[in-house]
Amino acid sequence: MCLFRPVWKAYSSSSYSPIFSTRMMNCMLLSVLFSFVYLLASLSISMLQSKDNINSYFSSSQDQPQSLTEIDHIVFGIGSSLNSWPARRDYVKLWWDTQRMRGCVFVDQPLSALENNTDSHLLPPICVSEDTSRFRYTCAGGDRRAIRIARCVLETVRMFNTSAHEVRWYVFGDDDTIFIPKNLARTLSKYDDRSWYYIGAASEIYESNRVFGNDMAFGGGGIALSSSLANVLAKNFDSCIERYPYLYGGDSRIHACVLELGVGLSHEPGFHQFDLNGNALGILTSHSTRPLVSLHHMSHLDPLFPNSTTFSAVQHLFSAVELDPLRILQLSVCYDRRYSWTISVSWGYTVQIESRHMFVRDVLRTQQTFRPWQNFGGLASVYTFNTREFNPDPCKRPVTFFMEYVSSHPGDGTIKSVYKQAYENCTYDPTSSPRKIEEIRVFSTRLDPHIRQLKAPRRQCCDILHNSTKGKVMEIAIRECKEDEFIYMQP
């Protein structure tokens, strides 16, 4: 920088030195230039710091990768009653793990000492719901117990939001909702609980969705709320449900209040409301590639396996769930070219053989083995998925083999599931009919997909082994499809 000593001498215009004037101008220009450079440098540093602050503000801890959600991270709120709990407690006992799970079963009145002590160590704690008589309920033909069930959200969050152990998700269901805990946790791992998520599935019946909401998580199939959303929802939940006295169910109230917070449904097809009656075989054997998360209304459906009670059939299904939960009901399709058979394996449940060629897209259409929950007139059998006819003649249906047992080889981890034919009194050609097969053995390995695979699932392939269709036993191996492999009958 140029420094000047002041000169206190008057100069006339004629005596003013041009050399001094030039030097002074140069110094002034240099001073301005240096000041400008300094200013630019200061502004650049300030802008970089400001940008860092902005990035720091918007990139919170949510940018940090999170570990997989485990069962320990989930809190359950189960809606029940004094009258229904004794008949449904065994369903909850099937999936509840007292060592790892947290939650509560909400009833309207205290249970008797005997009822509360029987097997209580295998079940969630019993909680008596708060009084809801102050809330209005104006839905004609409805049941005001829906208010109490809806408030399970509020009461559960109050109970656990100060828990010392991390809570990522709150999951709500009925006392006859049967969860597959491993699959629930893995499904929720796709989502960041630090963001607001409302997860579940609608009904299978078009008319139910039209009346109650196509974008609503039906409570019987299960409702999952991220902890961040649940904590905010609980703060003003009572004042919110006061605005909706005309709604029918508890799930409708939860839905309405979530919508007021600006959050929509994240649909997961593994949650099942099952607003159906009769035989669930069709819908179970066309399950999506997403993991099975829940079952519901089992007491309104035929037993899942022949010669079983409803409960023992669900128990039997869980014997497969325990060995490979993420594979349960996952469908693989393969073909026998010699006989033009189409074989579909719904793992842990059935193997079906069609004595004709069917494209995969046709196999995946749901066999209409069931009836709708209620009679909706002309819309009674309008479903939210594609269906195909289930032939009234048992001898013209696909030959069905039901899971007999599942075992795991400790050495190589191979899982063998064995399926036996459901006998039908039919005449058939013993040389070419699939009815000549008595038993099917399916070999697989434990399915354990990464989050990336869960977000973009792909159906697995299967092969018939060792010309096994020549005898009475067929052997099938399930494997990952090759990168460019198409599932169709090879020429």
C-alpha positions in Angstrom: 0.0 0.0 0.0 1.3 3.5 -0.8 1.8 5.8 2.2 2.2 9.6 1.9 3.8 12.1 4.2 1.8 15.3 4.0 3.5 18.2 2.4 2.3 21.6 3.7 3.3 23.8 0.8 1.1 25.6 -1.6 1.7 25.1 -5.2 0.3 27.1 -8.0 -1.2 25.3 -10.9 1.7 26.2 -13.0 4.2 24.8 -10.4 2.3 21.4 -9.8 4.7 18.5 -10.6 3.3 16.1 -13.2 5.7 13.4 -11.9 4.2 13.6 -8.5 0.7 13.6 -9.9 1.4 10.4 -11.9 2.9 8.7 -8.9 0.0 9.6 -6.7 -2.5 8.4 -9.3 -0.7 5.0 -9.6 -0.7 4.6 -5.8 -4.4 5.4 -5.6 -5.1 2.9 -8.3 -3.1 0.2 -6.6 -4.8 1.0 -3.4 -8.2 0.6 -5.0 -7.2 -2.6 -6.7 -5.9 -4.2 -3.5 -9.0 -3.1 -1.7 -11.2 -4.7 -4.4 -9.2 -7.9 -4.3 -9.4 -8.0 -0.5 -13.2 -7.4 -0.7 -13.7 -10.2 -3.3 -11.6 -12.6 -1.1 -13.6 -11.7 2.0 -16.9 -12.2 0.1 -15.8 -15.6 -1.3 -14.9 -16.8 2.2 -18.1 -15.5 3.6 -20.1 -17.2 0.8 -18.3 -20.5 1.3 -19.0 -20.4 5.1 -22.6 -19.5 4.4 -23.0 -22.4 1.9 -21.5 -24.7 4.5 -24.0 -23.5 7.1 -26.9 -24.0 4.7 -25.7 -27.4 3.7 -25.3 -28.2 7.4 -28.8 -27.0 8.1 -30.4 -29.1 5.3 -28.2 -32.2 5.6 -29.1 -33.3 9.1 -28.4 -36.7 10.5 -30.9 -38.1 8.0 -28.1 -38.1 5.4 -26.2 -40.6 7.6 -26.9 -44.3 6.6 -29.0 -46.1 9.2 -28.7 -49.7 10.3 -31.4 -52.2 9.4 -34.6 -51.9 11.4 -34.9 -54.8 13.9 -37.9 -56.1 15.8 -36.5 -54.3 18.9 -37.0 -50.9 17.2 -40.8 -51.5 16.8 -43.5 -50.9 19.3 -46.9 -52.6 18.8 -50.4 -51.4 19.8 -53.0 -54.1 19.5 -56.7 -53.2 19.7 -58.8 -55.8 21.5 -61.6 -56.2 24.1 -62.6 -58.2 27.1 -64.9 -60.3 24.9 -62.6 -60.9 22.0 -59.2 -61.4 23.7 -59.8 -64.9 25.1 -60.5 -66.3 21.6 -57.8 -64.5 19.8 -54.9 -64.5 22.2 -53.4 -67.6 20.7 -53.0 -65.8 17.3 -51.0 -63.1 19.0 -49.0 -65.8 20.9 -47.9 -67.2 17.5 -45.9 -64.2 16.5 -45.1 -62.4 19.8 -41.6 -62.6 21.2 -41.5 -61.5 24.8 -37.7 -61.2 24.8 -37.5 -58.7 21.9 -40.9 -57.0 21.4 -42.5 -54.1 23.1 -46.1 -53.0 23.1 -49.5 -53.4 24.6 -52.9 -55.1 24.0 -55.6 -52.5 24.7 -58.9 -53.8 26.2 -62.0 -52.0 27.3 -62.2 -53.6 30.8 -59.7 -55.3 33.1 -59.3 -59.0 32.6 -60.0 -61.4 35.4 -57.0 -62.4 37.4 -57.1 -66.0 36.0 -57.4 -64.8 32.4 -54.6 -62.3 32.8 -52.2 -64.8 34.4 -52.7 -67.7 31.9 -49.7 -67.7 29.6 -49.3 -64.0 30.2 -45.5 -64.5 30.0 -45.9 -65.4 26.4 -48.1 -62.4 25.5 -47.9 -58.6 25.4 -48.9 -56.7 28.5 -52.6 -55.9 28.9 -53.5 -52.2 29.1 -57.0 -50.9 29.9 -57.9 -48.1 27.4 -58.8 -44.6 28.7 -62.4 -43.5 28.9 -63.7 -42.2 25.5 -67.2 -41.3 26.5 -66.5 -37.6 26.0 -66.0 -38.1 22.3 -68.9 -37.8 19.8 -69.7 -40.7 17.5 -72.5 -40.2 14.9 -71.9 -42.9 12.3 -75.1 -44.7 11.7 -74.7 -48.5 12.0 -71.2 -48.1 13.4 -69.7 -48.9 16.7 -68.2 -46.2 19.0 -65.5 -48.6 20.1 -63.8 -47.3 17.0 -62.8 -44.2 19.0 -61.1 -46.3 21.6 -59.2 -48.3 19.0 -58.1 -45.2 17.2 -56.7 -43.7 20.5 -54.4 -46.7 20.8 -52.1 -44.5 18.7 -52.1 -41.8 21.3 -51.9 -44.1 24.3 -49.1 -46.2 22.9 -46.9 -43.2 21.9 -47.4 -41.7 25.4 -46.3 -44.9 27.0 -43.2 -45.5 24.9 -41.9 -42.2 23.5 -39.6 -41.7 26.5 -38.3 -45.3 26.3 -34.6 -45.7 26.9 -34.4 -48.0 24.0 -34.7 -46.5 20.5 -38.2 -46.5 19.0 -38.3 -46.2 15.2 -41.8 -47.4 14.4 -45.2 -47.8 15.9 -47.3 -50.6 14.4 -51.0 -51.0 15.1 -53.3 -53.9 14.4 -56.3 -55.9 15.6 -56.1 -58.8 18.0 -56.6 -61.2 15.0 -53.9 -59.5 13.0 -51.1 -62.0 12.5 -47.7 -60.3 11.9 -44.6 -61.9 10.4 -42.2 -59.9 12.6 -39.0 -60.5 10.6 -40.7 -59.5 7.4 -42.3 -56.4 9.0 -38.9 -55.2 10.3 -37.2 -55.8 6.9 -40.0 -54.0 5.0 -39.7 -51.0 7.3 -36.0 -51.0 6.8 -36.6 -49.6 3.3 -37.9 -46.4 5.0 -36.2 -43.7 7.1 -38.2 -43.4 10.4 -36.8 -39.9 10.8 -39.1 -38.9 7.9 -42.9 -39.0 8.2 -44.3 -42.3 6.9 -47.8 -43.9 7.1 -47.5 -47.4 5.7 -50.0 -50.2 5.1 -52.4 -51.5 2.5 -56.0 -51.0 1.4 -58.8 -53.6 1.2 -58.9 -56.3 -1.5 -62.5 -55.2 -2.2 -63.2 -52.3 -4.5 -66.4 -51.2 -2.7 -64.7 -51.2 0.7 -62.1 -48.9 -0.7 -64.6 -46.7 -2.3 -66.5 -46.3 0.9 -63.7 -46.1 3.4 -60.7 -44.8 1.3 -58.5 -46.2 -1.4 -55.5 -44.4 0.1 -56.1 -45.6 3.6 -54.2 -48.3 5.6 -56.9 -50.7 6.8 -56.3 -51.5 10.5 -56.7 -55.2 10.3 -53.8 -55.5 7.9 -51.7 -53.3 10.1 -50.7 -49.7 10.2 -47.1 -48.6 10.5 -46.2 -45.0 11.6 -42.7 -43.7 11.7 -41.8 -42.5 15.2 -41.3 -39.0 14.0 -44.8 -38.9 12.5 -46.4 -40.7 15.5 -44.9 -38.3 18.0 -46.3 -35.3 16.2 -49.7 -37.0 15.5 -50.1 -37.8 19.2 -49.8 -34.2 20.3 -53.1 -33.1 18.9 -54.8 -36.5 18.2 -57.8 -36.0 20.5 -58.7 -32.6 19.0 -58.3 -34.1 15.5 -60.6 -37.0 16.0 -63.2 -34.7 17.4 -63.6 -33.3 13.9 -64.6 -36.7 12.6 -67.5 -38.1 14.6 -69.2 -39.4 11.5 -66.4 -41.8 10.4 -66.9 -45.5 10.8 -63.7 -47.1 12.1 -60.6 -46.4 14.1 -58.4 -46.7 11.0 -60.5 -44.0 9.2 -59.8 -41.6 12.1 -56.1 -42.3 12.0 -56.2 -41.8 8.2 -58.0 -38.5 8.5 -55.6 -37.1 11.0 -52.5 -38.2 9.1 -53.9 -36.5 6.0 -54.3 -33.3 8.0 -50.6 -33.4 8.6 -50.1 -33.6 4.8 -48.9 -37.3 4.7 -50.2 -39.9 2.3 -50.2 -43.7 2.3 -47.0 -45.5 1.4 -48.6 -48.7 0.0 -47.0 -52.1 0.9 -48.8 -55.1 -0.6 -47.4 -57.4 2.1 -50.0 -56.0 4.6 -53.3 -58.0 4.1 -56.7 -56.8 5.3 -58.3 -60.0 3.9 -61.9 -58.7 3.6 -62.8 -62.2 2.2 -64.6 -65.3 3.1 -64.1 -68.9 2.0 -60.9 -70.4 0.6 -57.9 -68.0 0.6 -55.8 -70.3 -1.6 -56.1 -68.1 -4.7 -54.9 -64.9 -3.1 -52.1 -66.6 -1.2 -50.7 -68.4 -4.2 -50.5 -65.2 -6.2 -48.7 -63.2 -3.6 -46.5 -60.3 -4.7 -42.8 -60.3 -4.7 -42.9 -58.2 -1.5 -42.5 -60.0 1.8 -45.6 -61.3 3.5 -46.1 -58.9 6.5 -49.5 -59.8 7.9 -52.6 -61.9 7.7 -56.1 -61.1 9.0 -59.6 -62.5 9.4 -58.3 -66.0 9.6 -61.4 -67.1 11.5 -63.6 -66.0 8.6 -61.6 -68.1 6.1 -61.4 -71.8 5.5 -58.4 -73.5 7.1 -55.3 -72.9 5.0 -54.4 -76.6 4.9 -56.8 -79.6 4.5 -57.8 -81.7 7.5 -56.8 -78.9 9.9 -58.5 -76.4 12.2 -58.1 -72.7 11.4 -55.6 -72.2 14.2 -53.6 -75.4 13.6 -53.3 -74.5 9.9 -51.8 -71.1 10.7 -49.5 -72.8 13.2 -48.4 -75.2 10.4 -47.7 -72.2 8.0 -45.5 -70.7 10.8 -43.4 -73.8 10.8 -42.2 -72.7 7.4 -42.1 -69.0 8.5 -39.7 -69.9 11.3 -37.1 -71.4 8.8 -37.3 -68.9 6.0 -39.7 -66.0 6.8 -38.8 -63.8 3.8 -39.5 -66.6 1.3 -42.9 -67.5 2.7 -45.5 -67.5 -0.2 -42.9 -66.3 -2.7 -43.9 -67.6 -6.1 -41.6 -69.3 -8.6 -42.8 -70.6 -11.9 -41.1 -73.3 -14.0 -42.1 -75.7 -16.8 -41.9 -79.3 -17.8 -41.6 -79.3 -21.6 -42.3 -83.0 -22.1 -45.8 -82.8 -20.7 -46.4 -79.0 -21.2 -46.9 -78.7 -17.5 -46.8 -75.3 -15.7 -45.6 -75.6 -12.2 -45.9 -72.8 -9.6 -44.3 -73.0 -6.2 -45.8 -70.8 -3.5 -43.1 -71.5 -1.0 -44.1 -72.9 2.4 -47.7 -73.3 1.3 -48.4 -75.1 -2.0 -47.1 -76.4 -5.3 -49.6 -76.4 -8.2 -49.3 -78.1 -11.5 -51.4 -77.1 -14.5 -51.5 -79.8 -17.1 -51.1 -77.1 -19.8 -48.8 -74.3 -20.7 -49.6 -71.0 -19.1 -47.6 -67.7 -19.4 -46.3 -66.2 -16.2 -48.7 -63.2 -16.5 -51.6 -65.7 -16.6 -50.3 -67.7 -13.6 -50.1 -64.5 -11.6 -53.8 -63.8 -12.0 -55.5 -64.7 -8.8 -57.7 -67.8 -8.8 -61.0 -66.7 -7.5 -61.3 -69.3 -4.7 -62.9 -66.9 -2.2 -66.0 -64.8 -1.7 -66.2 -61.1 -0.7 -66.6 -60.0 2.9 -70.0 -58.5 2.4 -72.7 -58.5 -0.3 -72.2 -55.2 -2.2 -74.7 -56.1 -4.9 -73.3 -55.8 -8.4 -69.9 -54.8 -7.1 -69.6 -57.7 -4.7 -66.9 -59.5 -6.7 -65.0 -56.5 -8.0 -61.6 -56.8 -6.6 -58.5 -54.6 -6.7 -56.5 -57.3 -8.6 -56.9 -59.4 -11.7 -58.7 -62.7 -11.2 -59.2 -65.9 -13.1 -61.9 -68.6 -12.9 -61.5 -71.3 -10.3 -63.2 -74.3 -12.1 -66.1 -75.7 -10.1 -65.0 -79.2 -11.1 -62.1 -80.2 -8.8 -60.8 -82.6 -11.5 -60.3 -79.7 -13.9 -58.4 -77.5 -11.5 -54.7 -77.5 -11.2 -53.3 -80.4 -9.1 -52.5 -78.9 -5.7 -49.8 -80.2 -3.3 -49.8 -78.7 0.3 -46.8 -78.3 2.4 -46.2 -81.3 4.7 -43.0 -80.2 6.5 -39.9 -78.0 6.1 -36.4 -78.9 7.3 -33.0 -77.3 7.1 -29.7 -79.1 6.5 -27.2 -77.8 9.1 -24.2 -78.4 6.8 -24.8 -76.4 3.6 -27.9 -74.5 4.7 -30.2 -76.1 2.1 -33.8 -76.0 3.1 -36.1 -78.8 1.9 -39.9 -78.3 1.9 -42.1 -81.3 1.1 -45.6 -81.1 -0.4 -48.2 -83.8 -0.6 -51.0 -84.0 -3.2 -54.4 -83.1 -2.0 -56.4 -86.1 -3.0 -59.4 -85.7 -5.4 -61.4 -88.6 -6.7 -60.6 -88.1 -10.4 -59.8 -90.4 -13.3 -56.6 -89.5 -15.1 -54.1 -90.8 -17.6 -51.3 -92.3 -15.5 -48.7 -91.6 -18.2 -49.2 -87.8 -18.7 -51.3 -86.4 -15.9 -49.7 -84.5 -13.0 -52.0 -86.5 -10.7 -49.5 -89.4 -11.0 -47.1 -87.3 -8.8 -47.7 -87.9 -5.1 -45.0 -85.8 -3.5 -42.9 -82.7 -4.5 -39.7 -81.8 -2.8 -38.5 -78.3 -3.1 -34.9 -77.3 -2.4 -33.8 -73.7 -1.7 -31.5 -71.6 0.5 -32.6 -69.0 3.0 -33.8 -65.8 1.4 -32.1 -62.7 2.8 -32.3 -59.9 0.3 -30.5 -56.6 0.7 -32.5 -53.3 1.0 -31.7 -52.6 -2.7 -33.3 -55.9 -3.6 -36.3 -55.2 -1.4 -36.9 -51.9 -3.1 -36.7 -53.5 -6.5 -37.6 -57.2 -5.9 -37.3 -59.9 -8.6 -39.0 -63.2 -8.7 -36.7 -66.2 -8.4 -36.6 -69.1 -10.9 -36.9 -72.8 -10.4 -35.8 -76.0 -12.2 -37.1 -79.6 -12.2 -34.3 -81.9 -11.1 -33.1 -85.3 -12.4 -36.0 -86.2 -14.7 -37.9 -86.6 -11.4 -41.3 -86.5 -13.1 -40.9 -90.0 -14.4 -41.8 -91.4 -10.9 -44.1 -90.4 -8.1 -41.8 -87.8 -6.6 -40.8 -84.5 -8.3 -37.8 -82.5 -7.1 -37.5 -78.8 -7.7 -34.7 -76.4 -7.0 -35.3 -72.6 -6.5 -32.5 -70.3 -7.4 -31.8 -66.7 -8.4 -32.6 -66.0 -12.0 -29.7 -65.2 -14.3 -29.4 -61.6 -15.3 -31.0 -62.0 -18.8 -33.2 -65.0 -18.0 -36.8 -64.9 -19.0 -39.4 -67.2 -17.4 -41.1 -69.1 -20.1 -41.4 -72.6 -21.6 -38.2 -73.1 -23.6 -38.7 -74.6 -27.1 
